[in-house]
Amino acid sequence: MVQSEYKGWQASWPMIAATWLWAGAFVAGKMSIGEFPPITLTFLRFATAAAIMIPVAFLSKSEWRFPKKDWPMVVFLGLTGMVGYHLLFFEALRHTTAVNSSMIAATSPLVTAFLAGVIGSEKLGAKQIGAVVLAVLGVIVIVTDGQVHHLGSVEFNRGDLTMFGAVISMAVYSVASRRSGLSRSPVGLVTWTFVICAFVTGILSPLEGSVVEMGRAASPEAWWSVAYMAVFASCFGYFLQMFSIKRIGAARTMVFINLIPVFSTILAVAILGESVSAPKVAGLVVVISAVWLNSKAA
């Protein structure tokens, strides 16, 4: 069956499910960051996810053996897309809300497009530049809670700025992965980036204290949050994305990423009791509109 034969719910459900799972990571991260510091939390998440993915990659006979010439790029992707992004992501959640972090994360497709134009070979058209400007305005509305006229005197939240750093790290990963020329299976690549992330953060985690001691002191809620992020947000979310790409193609699949901040906001309000103001919603609408404009211009 060709991709175009999938329509309506049949085409949409895999990525709707995936975006709900990824949206839940913002809430789960917020619930666990108070008990596990960023490096340790990243290690626990990806050590668990890697333990799941390694046998899956092996049993699926994926091309997970990379030639020596590809390893520098594989390591770079692991450091930027997994280590860098998630350390900044969890650090951001220490200082800002799940609502704000997910809204800022919505700019990721635009930041990726901008970097691809600046450091890559992709050209930015007038519509894409306009989309970037529009997204910046939307983010300003979000982080200032609509107090744009007081922009000069606003003290920007450290967590919001850190989350934007996480977005940049993921954008670098995305641009590099497009240009890498790696020919192996996506399952194999994701598995190795998980392993690299677990290895690096495992070495660094003692800087924050004993993982064993923190684990003993952690609440069941914190451990369930880690398990959710490892199993559902990392592994199941990835498989649903790959399933969707095979059914409807990459371009149609990526459009659904715009739902993550919407679902994250709903979950953060319902589970964490976070508040969301009208200006933040307006800013989110502006950002999603900018992403949609960019997808049409690409």
C-alpha positions as CSV (number, residue, x, y, z in Angstrom):
1,M,0.0,0.0,0.0
2,V,1.5,3.4,-1.0
3,Q,1.8,6.3,1.4
4,S,-1.0,8.4,-0.3
5,E,-3.6,5.6,0.5
6,Y,-3.4,6.5,4.2
7,K,-5.9,9.2,5.1
8,G,-7.7,10.6,8.1
9,W,-7.3,8.8,11.4
10,Q,-5.5,5.9,9.8
11,A,-2.7,8.3,8.8
12,S,-2.8,10.5,11.9
13,W,-2.9,8.1,14.9
14,P,0.8,7.1,15.0
15,M,2.1,10.6,15.3
16,I,-0.7,11.9,17.4
17,A,0.2,9.1,19.9
18,A,3.9,9.9,19.5
19,T,3.4,13.6,20.2
20,W,1.3,12.8,23.3
21,L,4.2,10.6,24.6
22,W,6.8,13.3,23.8
23,A,4.6,16.0,25.4
24,G,4.4,13.9,28.5
25,A,8.2,14.0,28.8
26,F,8.0,17.7,29.7
27,V,5.7,16.9,32.6
28,A,7.7,13.8,33.7
29,G,10.9,15.8,33.5
30,K,9.4,18.5,35.7
31,M,8.2,15.8,38.2
32,S,11.6,14.2,38.5
33,I,14.1,17.1,38.2
34,G,13.5,18.0,41.9
35,E,14.9,14.6,43.0
36,F,17.5,13.9,40.3
37,P,19.9,16.6,39.0
38,P,20.2,17.0,35.2
39,I,23.2,14.8,34.5
40,T,22.0,11.9,36.7
41,L,18.5,12.2,35.3
42,T,19.8,12.1,31.7
43,F,21.9,9.1,32.6
44,L,19.1,7.1,34.1
45,R,16.8,7.9,31.2
46,F,19.2,6.8,28.5
47,A,20.8,3.9,30.3
48,T,17.3,2.5,30.5
49,A,16.5,3.4,26.9
50,A,19.8,2.0,25.6
51,A,19.2,-1.3,27.5
52,I,15.9,-1.6,25.6
53,M,17.2,-0.5,22.2
54,I,20.3,-2.7,22.0
55,P,18.5,-6.1,21.9
56,V,15.9,-4.5,19.6
57,A,18.5,-3.3,17.1
58,F,20.3,-6.7,17.3
59,L,17.1,-8.8,16.8
60,S,15.8,-6.6,14.0
61,K,19.1,-7.2,12.2
62,S,19.5,-3.4,11.8
63,E,22.7,-2.0,10.3
64,W,24.2,-1.0,13.6
65,R,27.9,-1.6,12.8
66,F,29.3,1.6,11.5
67,P,32.6,1.9,9.6
68,K,35.5,3.7,11.4
69,K,35.1,6.8,9.2
70,D,31.5,7.3,10.4
71,W,32.2,7.2,14.1
72,P,33.2,10.8,14.6
73,M,29.9,11.9,13.2
74,V,28.0,9.3,15.3
75,V,29.7,10.5,18.4
76,F,29.0,14.2,17.4
77,L,25.3,13.3,16.9
78,G,25.2,11.6,20.3
79,L,26.8,14.6,22.0
80,T,24.5,17.2,20.5
81,G,21.2,15.5,20.0
82,M,21.2,13.4,23.2
83,V,23.7,14.7,25.7
84,G,23.6,18.4,25.0
85,Y,19.9,18.7,24.4
86,H,18.8,16.7,27.4
87,L,21.2,18.2,29.9
88,L,20.0,21.7,28.9
89,F,16.4,20.4,28.8
90,F,16.4,19.1,32.3
91,E,18.4,22.2,33.6
92,A,15.7,24.4,32.0
93,L,13.0,22.5,33.9
94,R,14.7,23.4,37.2
95,H,14.0,27.1,36.5
96,T,10.9,27.3,34.3
97,T,7.6,25.6,33.8
98,A,6.8,22.7,31.6
99,V,4.4,25.0,29.7
100,N,7.1,27.6,28.9
101,S,9.7,25.0,28.0
102,S,7.4,23.2,25.6
103,M,6.3,26.4,24.0
104,I,9.9,27.4,23.4
105,A,10.7,23.9,22.1
106,A,8.1,24.6,19.4
107,T,10.6,26.8,17.6
108,S,12.9,23.8,16.9
109,P,11.9,23.3,13.3
110,L,12.5,27.0,12.5
111,V,15.8,27.2,14.3
112,T,16.8,24.1,12.4
113,A,15.8,25.7,9.1
114,F,17.7,28.8,10.0
115,L,20.9,26.9,10.8
116,A,20.6,24.9,7.7
117,G,20.6,28.1,5.7
118,V,23.5,29.7,7.7
119,I,25.9,26.7,8.1
120,G,24.4,24.3,5.5
121,S,23.7,24.4,1.8
122,E,20.0,25.1,2.1
123,K,18.9,28.6,1.0
124,L,16.5,30.7,3.1
125,G,13.7,32.3,1.1
126,A,11.8,35.4,2.0
127,K,8.9,33.4,3.5
128,Q,11.3,31.3,5.6
129,I,13.1,34.5,6.9
130,G,9.7,35.9,7.7
131,A,8.7,32.8,9.5
132,V,11.8,33.0,11.7
133,V,11.1,36.6,12.6
134,L,7.5,35.7,13.4
135,A,8.6,32.9,15.6
136,V,11.0,35.2,17.5
137,L,8.1,37.6,18.1
138,G,6.0,34.7,19.4
139,V,8.8,33.5,21.8
140,I,9.2,37.1,23.1
141,V,5.5,37.2,23.9
142,I,5.8,33.8,25.7
143,V,8.8,34.6,27.8
144,T,7.6,38.1,28.7
145,D,4.0,36.9,29.3
146,G,2.8,39.6,26.9
147,Q,4.7,42.5,28.5
148,V,6.5,43.3,25.2
149,H,6.3,47.0,25.8
150,H,8.5,46.5,29.0
151,L,11.0,44.3,27.1
152,G,14.0,46.4,28.1
153,S,13.3,46.0,31.8
154,V,12.1,42.4,31.8
155,E,14.4,39.9,33.6
156,F,14.4,36.8,31.4
157,N,13.9,33.5,33.2
158,R,17.1,31.5,33.3
159,G,15.1,28.4,32.4
160,D,13.6,29.9,29.3
161,L,17.0,30.9,28.0
162,T,18.4,27.5,28.8
163,M,15.6,25.8,26.9
164,F,16.4,27.9,23.9
165,G,20.0,26.6,24.2
166,A,18.5,23.1,24.1
167,V,16.6,24.0,21.0
168,I,19.9,25.1,19.3
169,S,21.6,21.9,20.4
170,M,18.9,19.8,18.8
171,A,19.0,22.0,15.6
172,V,22.7,21.4,15.3
173,Y,22.0,17.7,15.6
174,S,19.3,17.8,13.0
175,V,21.4,19.7,10.4
176,A,24.4,17.5,11.0
177,S,22.4,14.3,10.7
178,R,21.0,15.5,7.4
179,R,24.5,16.2,6.0
180,S,26.2,13.2,7.6
181,G,25.7,10.8,4.7
182,L,25.4,8.0,7.2
183,S,23.9,5.0,5.4
184,R,23.1,2.7,8.3
185,S,19.6,1.9,9.7
186,P,18.0,4.7,11.7
187,V,17.4,2.1,14.5
188,G,21.1,1.5,14.7
189,L,22.0,5.2,14.7
190,V,19.4,6.0,17.5
191,T,20.7,3.0,19.5
192,W,24.3,4.2,19.4
193,T,23.3,7.8,20.3
194,F,21.4,6.4,23.3
195,V,24.5,4.4,24.3
196,I,26.8,7.4,23.8
197,C,24.5,9.5,26.0
198,A,24.4,6.9,28.7
199,F,28.1,6.4,28.6
200,V,29.0,10.2,28.8
201,T,26.5,11.1,31.5
202,G,27.4,7.9,33.4
203,I,31.0,9.2,33.7
204,L,29.9,12.7,34.6
205,S,27.1,11.8,37.0
206,P,29.4,11.3,40.1
207,L,30.0,15.1,39.9
208,E,26.4,15.5,41.2
209,G,26.7,12.8,43.9
210,S,26.1,9.1,44.3
211,V,23.5,7.8,41.9
212,V,22.8,4.9,44.3
213,E,22.1,7.2,47.2
214,M,19.9,9.5,45.1
215,G,18.1,6.5,43.8
216,R,17.4,5.2,47.3
217,A,16.1,8.6,48.4
218,A,13.9,9.2,45.3
219,S,10.2,8.9,45.5
220,P,8.2,6.3,43.5
221,E,6.8,9.2,41.4
222,A,10.3,10.3,40.4
223,W,11.2,6.7,39.3
224,W,8.0,6.3,37.4
225,S,8.8,9.6,35.6
226,V,12.2,8.2,34.6
227,A,10.7,5.0,33.4
228,Y,8.1,6.9,31.4
229,M,10.7,9.1,29.7
230,A,12.9,6.1,28.9
231,V,10.3,3.6,27.7
232,F,7.5,5.7,26.3
233,A,9.0,9.1,25.3
234,S,12.3,7.6,24.0
235,C,11.6,4.2,22.7
236,F,7.9,4.0,21.9
237,G,7.8,7.6,20.6
238,Y,10.7,6.8,18.2
239,F,9.1,3.7,16.9
240,L,5.8,5.4,16.3
241,Q,7.6,8.2,14.4
242,M,9.4,5.6,12.2
243,F,6.1,3.8,11.6
244,S,4.5,7.1,10.6
245,I,7.3,8.0,8.2
246,K,6.9,4.7,6.4
247,R,3.2,5.2,6.1
248,I,2.8,8.8,5.1
249,G,6.3,10.1,4.5
250,A,8.7,12.4,6.5
251,A,7.2,15.7,5.5
252,R,3.7,14.9,6.6
253,T,5.0,13.2,9.7
254,M,7.0,16.3,10.9
255,V,3.9,18.5,10.7
256,F,2.5,16.7,13.8
257,I,5.5,17.9,15.9
258,N,3.6,21.2,16.2
259,L,1.1,19.4,18.5
260,I,3.7,18.8,21.2
261,P,3.5,22.2,23.0
262,V,-0.3,22.0,22.8
263,F,-0.4,18.6,24.4
264,S,2.3,19.6,26.9
265,T,0.3,22.6,28.0
266,I,-2.8,20.5,28.5
267,L,-0.9,17.9,30.5
268,A,1.1,20.5,32.6
269,V,-2.2,22.3,33.6
270,A,-4.0,19.0,34.3
271,I,-1.2,17.1,36.2
272,L,1.1,19.8,37.6
273,G,-1.5,22.5,38.1
274,E,0.6,25.0,36.1
275,S,-1.1,28.1,34.9
276,V,-1.2,29.4,31.3
277,S,-2.1,33.0,30.5
278,A,-3.8,34.3,27.4
279,P,-0.6,36.0,26.2
280,K,1.3,32.7,26.4
281,V,-1.4,31.0,24.3
282,A,-1.3,33.9,21.8
283,G,2.5,33.5,21.6
284,L,2.2,29.8,21.0
285,V,-0.3,30.3,18.2
286,V,2.2,32.8,16.6
287,V,5.0,30.2,16.9
288,I,3.0,27.4,15.4
289,S,1.8,29.7,12.6
290,A,5.4,30.5,11.9
291,V,6.3,26.8,11.8
292,W,3.4,26.2,9.4
293,L,4.5,29.1,7.2
294,N,8.0,27.7,7.1
295,S,6.7,24.2,6.1
296,K,4.8,25.7,3.2
297,A,7.8,27.7,2.1
298,A,10.2,24.8,2.2
